[in-house]
Structure formats: structure tokens, C-alpha cells
Amino acid sequence: MQQDKFIGQVQNRAPLSSRSDAELATRATLKTLAGRLAGCELLNSATQVPRGIAEYLRHEYTGSGERFSLNEFFGRVSRRESVEVPDAVHYPHVVMEVLSEGISSGEINNICSQLPLEFDPLFEVSSRGRIRVNT
């Protein structure tokens, strides 16, 4: 999947009013996720996405595995995006849905295996192809 398509999918599914908002949502979500995981899981995933998206996965804290809850994840995304928490709950679901379509299921499983069970809803897709929000 090309970067324009990735960002376009986030923009359309969120829905967001501009491409720059979709880029911001994607960057905030993936950089926050990168800080949560230990080792090189996201670096492995980065090889399967466009270069611009991959840069968000190569966050300065990648590999640190800083522990924080799903609620803290949403709070950090909210602060990075400068949006209200309800939007910071919705947008990461969309970003993860698009990411899940762009990388192998094995890579998604490797990412999920490092996260506590409370993060599972972030990666669950409903029968209509939309991520279920359980928060």
C-alpha cells in the first residue's frame, strides 16, 4: 500500500476533514505505539509499509517498551494530536485497521503479543470491516 493510499484510507474512515489531520492521527498513533513496544517488532513491521509511515514506527523510543495502560495510550495520542480524548480513542482504531491491512497478520500478531489484553480491542475488526470500540 502506498503512503497516499494509507493516509487517504485513514482520512476517509475516520472521517477527517484534511489529509494533514489524517497524517497527524497516523503519526501520533504509531509513535505512541512504538514507545510501548520492546525490541524491534515495529521495525520489522516498518519494512512492510511505505517509507513515510515507516518513519513513524521508528520512533526515538522504539525498543524501550515503556509500560502504560490503554487509557494512557489514548491520553498520549490525544496530547500528540492536540485533540479531545474521544477523538484520540477513535482515530487509533482507524489507524490500526489500515495498518492491519498493510502488514502481514504475523506482524500484527507479534505486535499484539507484546501488549496487555486490554489493548486487544484496538486491533479487533467488526464484521462490517470497522474496528469495534469497547472503551
RADA-V559480 format. One record per backbone hydrogen bond with DSSP energy under -0.5 kcal/mol. NH is the residue of the N-H (numbers start at 1). CO is the residue of the C=O. Records with the same first field share a line. If there is no record, write none. Layout:
NH = CO / CO
//
This chain:
6 = 2
7 = 3
8 = 4
9 = 5
10 = 6
11 = 7
12 = 8
13 = 9
14 = 10
15 = 11
16 = 11
22 = 18
23 = 19
24 = 20
25 = 21
26 = 22
27 = 23
28 = 24
29 = 25
30 = 26
31 = 27
32 = 28
33 = 29
34 = 30
35 = 31
36 = 32 / 33
37 = 33
39 = 63
41 = 38
44 = 40
45 = 41
46 = 42
47 = 43 / 44
48 = 45
49 = 46
54 = 50
55 = 51
56 = 52 / 53
57 = 53 / 54
58 = 54
59 = 57
62 = 59
63 = 34 / 37
64 = 61
65 = 37
66 = 35
68 = 66
73 = 69
74 = 70
75 = 71
76 = 72
77 = 73
78 = 74
79 = 75
80 = 76
81 = 77
82 = 78
83 = 78
87 = 84
88 = 84
89 = 85
90 = 86
91 = 87
93 = 89 / 90
94 = 90
95 = 91
96 = 92
97 = 93
98 = 94
99 = 95
100 = 96
101 = 97 / 98
102 = 98 / 99
103 = 99
108 = 104
109 = 105
110 = 106
111 = 107
112 = 108
113 = 109
114 = 110 / 111
115 = 112
119 = 116
120 = 117
122 = 119
123 = 120
124 = 120 / 121
126 = 130
129 = 126
132 = 124
134 = 132
//
